[in-house]
Amino acid sequence: MSARGASPTRARSTWKYAAQITAGRFNAAEYVTNLMVRWTDGELTLYTGVSSGTFGQEHQLKARNESWEHATLLAAGEFSGNCRCDLMVRWSDGELDTYTGTTPRPSAPRRVSTTATTCGRTTPS
């Protein structure tokens, strides 16, 4: 249930199906915010180039599926130590997965480690 062509004014029709939303710089562009949306049907969509009055360009990362319906929390941040925005997902069974370097071409998830890394500096978590 993506918001294809949706504008902020259509909130009552499309955006009520957005189950999770997080903001970050997923497309590696400086000073530009992107939105990651998990829809109620399990679709995962990335909106790049979000600005005042527009949701920029839409990228479907995952088509509608049952697995992503179980994502209970999306968090954006630099979790992998590569100085790029990553996506952390908490699933309904409590498992955590990190999608490193998330862009319109998503990477495979990796298990979250017990060591936190910040742009080359490693610290115990």
Secondary structure, 3 states (H helix, E strand, C coil): CCCCCCCHHHCCCCHHHEEEEEEECCCCCCCCEEEEEEECCCCEEEEEEEECCECCEEEEEECCCCHHHHEEEEEEECCCCCCCCEEEEEECCCCEEEECCCCCCCCCEEECCCEEEECCEEEEC
